[in-house]
Amino acid sequence: RVQLMESGGGSVQAGGSLRLSCEASGFIYGSPYCVAWFRQGPAKARVGVASIDNGSGIATYAESVKGRFTISQDNAKSTLALQINPLQPEDTATYYCAASFNTLCADTLTALTGSLYSYWGQGTQVSVSS
């Protein structure tokens, strides 16, 4: 069955960097239309931070992370990565990868809408200290 599993989280000082990974398996009948990263900080709602439309290759970023976050995936599209540099204390959160089979995820205006994503990983913890 479809499974997504994140890794790469940890504790790091502000100004440092992290590279999160998401391994995907079980997409036997085709790749998802879009893949994305979401995060949920302490006492905060889950929000989308970055996505890739697999059809066009276009990435969408939340305004709060532009210039610091880079989303990418390997040629086989089995691994999704999120590079964060430099880290800020506000980046402290649980990070989740997700996959969507809803065509609306290709629209940059709605690409980071959580309800469009059907498959989710278990999350990886990121803690940034100042």
C-alpha positions in Angstrom: 0.0 0.0 0.0 1.0 3.7 -0.3 3.4 4.8 2.5 5.2 8.0 3.1 7.9 8.2 5.7 9.9 11.4 6.7 13.4 11.5 8.2 16.1 14.0 8.8 14.6 16.1 11.6 16.6 17.0 14.7 17.7 19.8 17.0 19.9 22.5 15.5 20.8 26.1 16.3 19.4 29.0 14.3 21.5 29.8 11.3 22.2 26.1 10.6 20.6 23.9 8.0 18.7 20.7 7.7 17.6 18.5 4.8 14.5 16.5 5.4 13.6 13.5 3.3 10.4 11.6 2.5 10.5 8.1 1.1 7.5 7.0 -0.9 6.4 3.5 -1.8 3.2 1.8 -3.0 2.3 4.2 -5.9 1.8 1.2 -8.2 -0.8 2.8 -10.5 1.0 6.1 -11.0 2.6 9.0 -9.4 0.7 11.6 -7.5 -0.2 14.9 -9.2 1.6 16.9 -6.5 3.8 16.3 -3.5 4.3 18.7 -0.6 5.6 19.5 2.8 3.5 20.8 5.7 4.4 21.7 9.2 2.7 22.2 12.5 4.4 24.2 15.3 3.5 24.0 19.0 0.0 25.1 19.6 -0.4 26.0 15.9 -2.4 24.7 12.9 -0.9 22.6 10.2 0.2 24.8 7.2 1.7 24.0 3.8 5.2 25.3 3.2 6.2 23.9 -0.2 4.9 21.8 -3.0 5.8 20.5 -6.4 3.4 19.9 -9.3 4.7 16.7 -10.9 3.2 17.6 -14.2 5.0 20.9 -14.7 7.7 20.7 -12.1 6.7 24.1 -10.7 7.3 24.6 -7.0 5.1 26.7 -4.8 6.3 28.1 -1.5 4.6 29.8 1.4 5.7 33.5 1.7 7.1 32.9 5.1 9.7 30.4 3.8 10.7 31.8 0.4 14.4 32.1 0.0 15.1 29.7 2.8 13.3 26.5 1.8 13.9 24.4 -1.3 11.8 21.4 -2.3 13.1 18.8 -4.6 12.7 15.1 -5.6 14.9 12.5 -7.2 14.5 11.3 -10.8 12.4 8.4 -9.9 10.2 10.6 -7.8 10.5 8.2 -4.9 12.2 10.6 -2.6 11.0 14.1 -1.7 13.4 16.5 0.0 13.1 19.8 1.8 16.3 21.8 2.4 16.1 24.5 5.0 18.9 27.1 5.1 19.2 29.1 7.2 17.0 27.8 10.0 15.1 30.1 12.2 13.5 29.5 15.7 10.1 29.9 14.0 10.8 26.8 11.9 10.4 24.6 15.0 7.6 22.2 14.1 6.7 18.7 13.1 7.1 18.4 9.3 5.0 16.2 7.2 5.2 15.1 3.6 2.1 14.6 1.6 0.9 13.5 -1.8 -2.2 14.6 -3.8 -4.2 13.0 -6.6 -6.4 16.1 -6.8 -5.8 18.1 -10.0 -6.4 21.4 -8.0 -3.0 21.0 -6.4 -1.4 22.1 -9.7 -2.9 25.6 -9.2 -0.3 27.7 -7.3 -3.1 29.5 -5.6 -4.3 26.3 -3.9 -1.3 24.1 -4.0 -0.6 24.3 -0.3 -4.2 23.5 0.8 -4.0 20.5 3.1 -7.4 19.1 2.1 -6.2 18.4 -1.4 -3.7 15.8 -0.1 -4.8 12.3 0.6 -1.6 10.6 1.8 0.6 11.7 4.7 3.7 10.6 6.5 4.0 10.3 10.2 6.1 13.5 10.6 9.6 14.3 11.6 10.5 16.8 14.4 12.5 19.9 13.9 13.7 22.0 16.8 15.6 25.2 16.2 17.2 27.0 19.2 18.4 30.6 19.3 
